[in-house]
Amino acid sequence: MDGATEHRTRDGVVLVYPPDLADVSEAVRVRLRATRWWPALRWAARGACALALGVAALALFVVRESDPGTAVVMTLLGLVAVTAAELVPWGTARSLFQTIRSQGEARAVVGEDGGRWTTRDTDVAIRWAMLPRYVETPRLFVLLTARRTGTGFAYLPKGGLTDPDGVDRLRAVLDRNSARG
C-alpha cells in the first residue's frame, strides 16, 4: 500500500500504517508519563544533579583549600545523572522501533472486542481488559494497560486514518470500551 489507509468494516475501524520513529517515540513518552516510576526517576536524577552541583560549589568556594578536581567530578556526575534519565525515552523508543521497523507495515483493526494488529510475521489480538485506558495526542491514540507500574501499551497513528470521520469513529470505539487516561 502507498502509505496509510482506513476502512470501515463490520469488525471495526481498520488502520494501515508504516513504522515511524516519531510515532513510536511519542507513544513511549505517553506511556512513561502514565507510570508512577518515570516522574520519580526524573526528579531523583534532577535532585542528584542539584546535590552534586552543591557539593561542587562547596568544594570550590567554601572549603579553605578549594578542590577543582572534586568540583569537576561532581559536576560531571550530576550532568550524567540527568542526561541518563532524559535518554531513557529516546533509547526505549529507538530499540522498540528497530523491532517494529523489521516487521514492515502494520494493519490494526479496532472494534468492540479490542484490537488486532497484523504485520508481516505477527498477528496479535488484545482485548479491552488488557488495555482499559487510552491517551489521545495530536498524532496518536495510545492504549495503556491498567497498571501504572507496567510498561504495556499499543498505539494507533491518526495518520493510518484517511477519511475525515475516521478519528471520530475510532475515538467513539475507544470511549465505549476504554477510559481516557
N, C-alpha and C positions, 0 to 999 in steps of 0.2 A: 504494500500500500504506500501511497505517497504522503505520509505524514499522519495526521490524526483524523479519525472518522468516528462518527457516533451514529448509532441506530436505535430505534425503538423496537423492542421485541416484547412478546408476552411475558418473557422471563425477567425483564428489567431494562435498565439503561446499559448500552454497550459503549465502551470506550476503547479506542485503539491508539496507542502512543509509543513513540520510540523512547529508548532510555535517554535521560537528560540529567547531567550532573547538577544543574541548578534545581531541578525538581527534587532530587534525592537530598541535596543539601538543605533545602527548605523543610522537607519532611523530617529530617534528622533534628534540625533546630526546634521544630514544633514539638517533637517527641521529648527532647531533652528538657524543654521548658515545662512540660507537663509532668516531669518526675519530681520527686522530693529531693533527691540527692544532687541534681545538677546545680540548682541555685546555691545549695550549701557548699558544694565544691568550689564554685566560682568565688563566693565570699571568703572561703577559707584561703584560697590562693591569694586573693587581694589582701587579706589580713596578714598572711605570711610575708607578702611583699612589703606592706607597711611596717611590720615588725623588723624585717631585715634592713629597710631603709633607716629606721630609727636607730638600730644598732650601728649602722654605718655612720650616721650623723654623730652618735656618741663617740665612736672611735676617732672621728676627725676633730670634733670641736669641744668635747667635754673632758676627756682624759688628759692628764698632764702632757704625756708624750703621744701625739696623735699617731695613729696606725693606719696609714693609707692602704696597706695591703688588706687588712681586715675590712675596711670600708669598701674596697673594690669587690672582694669576695661576697660580702653581704648584699651589695647592690646587685651583683650578677645572680645570686641565689634568688633574690626577690623577683627579678625580671624573669628568670627561668620558671618560677612557680606560676606566675600569671600567664606567661606565654604557653606553657604546657597545658594549662586549663583551657585557654582560649583555642588551642589547636585541636581539642577533643572533637568538636563538631566537624571540623574540616577532615580530620583523619578518619573518623567514623563514616562520614559521607563518601569520601574517596574510596575507602575499602568496600563499602556496600555497593557503590556504583560499579566497581570493577566486576563484581558478580552479576549485577543486573545487566550491564552492557553486554556481557558474554552471552546472554540469553536473547538478545535482539528485541524486536518489537513485542510489546505486551498487549494483550486483549483482556479487558475486565468487563464482566457482566455483573451489575449490581441490582439486586431485586429484593423482594420481601423476605427471602430466606437468608440473605447475606451476600457475599461477593465471591466471584470465581475469577481467578487470574490465570491466564494461559500464556506461556511463552514457548519458544522452540522446544525446550526439554522439560518444562514443568506444567503442571495443572493442579492448582491449589484452590480448594473451596474453604471459605471461612464463614461461619455462622455469626449472627449478630451477638450472641452471647460472648464470643471471644473479642469482639470489637464494639463495645457498647457505647462508645462516645467518639465524637469527632470534633475537629477544629477546622474552620474554613479560613483560608488565606486568599489573597488576590489571585494566586495561581493554582491552588490545590485544595482538595479536601483530604485531610489526614485523619485516618481512622485509628483509634487508640485502644489499647487494652484497658481493662478496668483498674488494674493495679498501678498505682503511681510510682511503685518501685521497679516496675518491669520495663522492658525495652521493646515490647511488641508494637508494631504499627504497620499500616498499609497506606498507600497514598493513591489518589486519583487526580491526575492533572486535568485542569479545566480545558487545557489545550487538546485533550482527547475528545472533546465535545464540539461538534461542528454546527449544530443548529442552534439558533438563538435561545430556545427554551430548554436546551439540554441541561444547563446549570440549574435551572429552577426545578426541573423534573428530578434530577439527581439529589438536590437539596431536599425535596419533598420525600423521597425514599429514605434518605438518611434521617430526617426529622421524625418519620413514622417508626423507625426501627432503632434509632441510636439517639443519644443525648448530646447536645452541643457541650463541648468541654472547654 
